[in-house]
């Protein structure tokens, strides 16, 4: 097969991918007039990072996407880096009209020389065509090396647009009444959280804690490639926001994902009644040589966010949006299946949803082996499991087929075969594992979404088996395996 056909074997069916070329961060996630818009970092000219432009897709249900043309192309002077979009319903900017409000995109102009500043583009035809604002940049750069990825939202309590921008080791917050003139309100971040690498792609939004019914503000941030976390990662803070300043309620470092491949997450603006986000399933440690052919980059499934308090610790909860249920085929009941010091076949498939509750009270370890098979006499698989004796939950692609890939710097290689784990103890005797395996990706939601892991998967496409493994006895008390179409 030629490179393109080989790549098609990896193309996820329940996730967004561009037909061809390179994609990274989601940008400008916004709902308007019956459509969800997803823009994204896109190279219209190739399958490596470069010529950064905003690609565009629309969906009525967040599940089935239609790819449209490039929305905001790069120029010879600059790349169009990450950012966000809002609907200027009250026409505060004057860029639309009260009857036909503008969709306003706020993005980083990344000059060939390296300077980064914040600019606007706008559309008055539901995102189909775009013009750059004549007064760009709306926030010039006062000498910062990193100054990018603006996320903008309307703050009703203080009646202003808020922009949060990453700036190396902190974020800066700005306020505006018209999206065009911005004043600096505050900085946040120095001396708190993970500073293993540059901060990128911030977001800030309110969520209600289901355990006390009170609203808190959540700030999320991506952290560039670094050795501490074997690549790039993402973290969050919980606190309050008064329209100018973010007040964290504690100084804990929290990560959004146990796995390796959930980056640059952004939440949708103007969605009523819920907060949904998605991220690039990728990692800046090894972005370039994944074997997907002439398309490269996939989005996570959209996830609904909430807060809860577990063991005294307020925690971000992520769960697959219910719209994904529309993809379900005929489910196989797995209830009662068990493994005792062995592996038990559960079924097969590489575009599947598995949702099961596992009794681990008689096991010291239990795991699901996914995308499993034998290649050249060797087992390839990716595991998600709990090690009860060690008190960990893990995602493991040590035997995942692909072992070494090109690193982020020219001429370097990096380990793709790795295991990631977090401290974890089941509450009671069971563990719930709800997962989506989709050809080249795995997203696991543990115990109703309080722990989440995302991992790219590149065992050979022939590896289709799904097994339950255990040390001791692990029993599926209830559960199903459902192919997705
Ligand atoms: C994050 C990022 C952003 C930047 C974009 C460029 O993945 O590095 O900070 O705007 O990618 O494509």
Boltz pocket constraint, residues with backbone or C-beta under 6 A from the ligand:
constraints:
  - pocket:
      binder: B
      contacts: [[A, 24], [A, 25], [A, 41], [A, 52], [A, 81], [A, 82], [A, 108], [A, 148], [A, 149], [A, 200], [A, 201], [A, 263], [A, 264]]
      max_distance: 6.0
